[in-house]
Each structure stands twice: as structure tokens, then as C-alpha cells.
Amino acid sequence: MSANLQKQVDGLEKRTDSLENILGQFISSMNSTLTRMEADTRAFREEIRADTKAFREEIRADTKALKNEMKTLKKETNKRWGELANKMGTLVEDIAAPNIPGIAAEYFGDRYLTFFGIRIRKPRGDSLSDQREFDVVAVSEKNFYINETKSKPRPEDVRDFVSVLEELPDYFPECRGRKVIPVFSSLYIPEEIVIHLSRNGIYAMAMREDTMDLLNFDEVVGK
């Protein structure tokens, strides 16, 4: 081999060795990079997994807290509605009660009452454990007035009042010597309820213009 050719071969071998070194360094660098990327990817996945788990736990906690809050709110709302309904019922009773003496005087000639009471609680006979409240009770020499007031009258309220009237002597023995005059009152009484009351001999009292008045006097008296 000529000297010139040998020189070229030697130079080529050196460049090859250099290229192999560069390639080896590149491969090593790529391996390191891939290793770091794998580690970073693993760390990222773990972080995502941890964040997802934390997010789910937070969602579950928030959902549970919201359910508890809604439960508390519903309970409080029901309580408020109950209080409002009670206040409404009491308000209607307070409006209706003062009209009973006027009704007694105008329609039944009782200008003087020997007794007038609001929200009277009485035991049934000698049983102190069996008591009920009566919205208004008024007594004259000849008549015994009993009033039931409802803020939103329903047919079942009329039926309940009829049952009360049947048991009235058990609570008020003094009514036996007098004519019982039952009055069912509300600010507004639907026509079908008025008819139901008339059929049972009960006077319907509701608002008429600026005061409360009997709506079915002639129908009940004519029975």
C-alpha cells in the first residue's frame, strides 16, 4: 500500500472513530434524556393521579356538605312554613272571633252573652288526657255558639267539625239546655264548601265587604 493511500486510510479510521465517539455520546445523551423524560412522565402521571384523587375527594366532600346543607335548609324551610301556617291560622282566628258577638246579636237576638272565650281548651268529661281546643265559644241564656276557623277550608275540615258537634256535650255539658249554633269561618269560603256546610246545618261566616258575615243563614234556618 502506498504511503498516500495509507495516510488516507488512517485518516478515515480516525474520522470513523470520532464519529463512533460522537454517536456513542449522542446515544448516551438520548438515553439520559429518555430516562429523564420517563421519570418526568412518571412524576407527571403521579401528580395527575394525585390531583385527580384529591379533586374527587374534594368533590365528594363538597357534595356531602351540599347534601347536609340542603337537608338543613329543607328542615329550616319546613319549620318556617309551619310557623307561617300557624301564624296564618291564628291571624284568621283573631279576625273571626270578634265577629261572633255581632252575629249572635244580629241574627239570633242575643245582645248579651253570659260567656265568651277564645281558644278554649276543655277535657272530654273527666278525662284530663283527652282534651281539645275550641276556637271560639260563646254562651247566652238560650244559645250555645261554637266556632271553628280555618285559614284554608277543605271538605275534610267540615267533616271534622260535624264530628266535634256530635261530641260537644262531652266537653260542654251546659250546651244540652241550649240550642247549639255552629259557625264555620274563614276569610274566604268556596261555594262548594258553603253548600256542604248548609247541608250539615252549619253556618258559614266569611268576609263580605269590610266585615265578616253569614253566607248561608237562610239555607240553614230553613232546614
C-alpha positions in Angstrom: 0.0 0.0 0.0 1.4 3.3 -1.0 2.1 5.9 1.7 -0.5 8.2 0.4 -3.2 5.6 0.5 -2.1 4.5 4.0 -2.4 8.1 5.1 -5.9 8.3 3.7 -6.9 5.0 5.4 -5.5 6.2 8.7 -7.4 9.5 8.4 -10.6 7.6 7.6 -10.2 5.4 10.6 -9.7 8.4 12.8 -12.8 10.1 11.5 -14.7 6.8 11.9 -13.5 6.5 15.5 -14.5 10.1 16.1 -17.9 9.5 14.5 -18.4 6.4 16.7 -17.5 8.5 19.8 -19.9 11.2 18.7 -22.6 8.7 18.0 -21.9 7.0 21.4 -22.2 10.3 23.1 -25.4 11.1 21.3 -26.9 7.7 22.2 -25.8 8.1 25.8 -27.3 11.6 25.8 -30.5 10.4 24.3 -30.7 7.6 26.8 -30.2 10.1 29.6 -32.8 12.3 28.0 -35.3 9.4 27.6 -34.7 8.3 31.2 -35.4 11.9 32.4 -38.4 12.1 30.2 -39.7 8.7 31.5 -39.1 9.9 35.1 -40.8 13.2 34.4 -43.7 11.4 32.7 -44.0 9.1 35.7 -43.9 12.1 38.0 -46.4 13.9 35.9 -48.7 10.9 35.9 -48.4 10.5 39.6 -49.1 14.2 40.1 -52.1 14.0 37.8 -53.3 10.8 39.7 -52.8 12.6 43.0 -54.6 15.7 41.8 -57.4 13.6 40.3 -57.8 11.7 43.6 -57.7 15.0 45.6 -60.2 16.5 43.2 -62.5 13.5 43.5 -62.2 13.6 47.3 -62.9 17.3 47.3 -66.0 16.8 45.0 -67.2 14.1 47.4 -66.7 16.3 50.4 -68.4 19.2 48.7 -71.3 17.0 47.6 -71.7 15.6 51.1 -71.5 19.2 52.6 -74.1 20.4 50.0 -76.4 17.5 50.8 -76.2 18.3 54.5 -76.7 21.9 53.8 -79.8 21.2 51.7 -81.1 18.8 54.3 -80.7 21.6 57.0 -82.2 24.2 54.7 -85.2 21.9 53.9 -85.7 21.3 57.6 -85.5 25.0 58.4 -87.8 25.8 55.5 -90.4 23.3 56.6 -90.1 24.8 60.1 -90.7 28.3 58.8 -93.6 27.2 56.7 -95.1 25.5 59.7 -94.6 28.7 61.7 -96.1 30.8 59.0 -99.1 28.4 58.6 -99.7 28.6 62.4 -99.5 32.3 62.3 -101.9 32.5 59.4 -104.3 30.2 61.2 -104.0 32.3 64.4 -104.5 35.5 62.4 -107.7 34.3 60.8 -108.9 33.2 64.2 -108.2 36.6 65.6 -110.1 38.2 62.8 -113.1 35.9 63.0 -113.5 35.8 66.8 -114.7 39.4 67.4 -117.4 39.0 64.8 -119.2 36.2 66.8 -120.9 38.6 69.3 -122.2 40.7 66.4 -123.5 37.7 64.6 -125.2 36.5 67.8 -126.9 39.8 68.3 -127.9 40.5 64.6 -129.1 37.0 63.6 -130.2 35.4 66.9 -131.2 38.3 69.1 -128.5 37.6 71.7 -127.4 41.1 72.6 -125.9 39.9 75.9 -123.6 36.9 76.2 -123.0 35.2 79.6 -119.7 33.8 78.4 -117.3 34.5 75.5 -113.9 32.8 75.1 -111.2 32.3 72.5 -109.1 29.2 72.1 -110.8 27.4 75.0 -109.1 24.1 75.9 -111.5 21.6 77.5 -111.2 18.0 78.7 -113.7 15.4 77.5 -115.7 14.6 80.5 -113.4 13.7 83.4 -110.6 12.6 81.2 -107.8 15.2 81.5 -105.7 13.2 79.0 -108.4 13.7 76.3 -108.5 17.5 75.6 -109.2 19.6 72.6 -109.1 23.3 71.8 -112.2 25.2 70.6 -111.6 28.4 68.6 -114.5 30.4 70.0 -117.2 29.5 72.5 -120.0 31.9 73.3 -123.0 31.3 75.6 -126.3 33.2 76.0 -129.3 32.2 78.1 -130.8 30.3 75.2 -128.0 29.6 72.7 -124.6 27.9 72.7 -122.3 29.2 69.9 -119.3 27.1 68.8 -116.9 28.4 66.1 -114.3 26.6 64.1 -111.9 28.7 62.0 -109.7 27.6 59.1 -107.3 29.7 57.0 -107.9 27.4 54.0 -111.1 25.4 54.4 -111.3 21.9 53.0 -114.2 19.4 52.9 -112.5 17.2 55.5 -112.5 20.2 57.8 -116.3 20.3 57.6 -116.5 16.6 58.3 -114.2 17.0 61.3 -116.4 19.9 62.6 -119.5 17.7 62.3 -117.8 15.0 64.4 -116.9 17.7 67.0 -120.5 18.8 67.2 -121.7 15.2 67.8 -119.3 15.0 70.8 -119.9 18.6 72.0 -121.9 17.6 75.2 -119.0 15.6 76.3 -116.9 18.7 76.5 -119.6 21.2 77.4 -122.5 19.7 79.4 -124.1 23.1 79.6 -124.9 23.1 75.9 -127.6 20.5 76.5 -130.1 23.0 77.8 -129.4 25.4 74.9 -129.6 25.5 71.1 -126.2 24.8 69.6 -125.3 27.3 66.8 -122.3 26.0 64.9 -120.3 28.6 62.9 -117.5 27.7 60.5 -115.4 30.7 59.5 -112.7 31.7 57.1 -111.7 34.8 55.2 -113.0 33.1 52.1 -115.1 30.0 51.8 -115.6 28.4 48.4 -119.2 27.9 47.2 -118.9 24.1 47.4 -117.8 24.3 51.0 -120.7 26.6 51.8 -123.1 24.1 50.3 -121.5 21.3 52.3 -121.9 23.4 55.5 -125.5 24.2 54.8 -126.4 20.5 54.3 -124.9 19.8 57.7 -126.8 22.7 59.4 -123.6 24.7 59.9 -123.4 28.5 59.4 -120.7 29.7 57.1 -119.0 33.0 58.1 -116.6 34.8 55.8 -115.6 38.3 54.7 -118.2 40.3 53.0 -117.1 43.9 52.1 -115.4 45.2 55.2 -116.7 42.7 57.8 -117.5 39.1 58.3 -121.0 37.9 57.8 -123.0 34.7 57.5 -123.2 33.4 53.9 -126.0 30.8 54.3 -128.3 32.0 57.1 -131.5 31.4 55.2 -130.3 28.0 53.9 -129.5 26.7 57.5 -132.5 28.3 59.2 -134.8 26.8 56.6 -133.6 23.2 57.2 
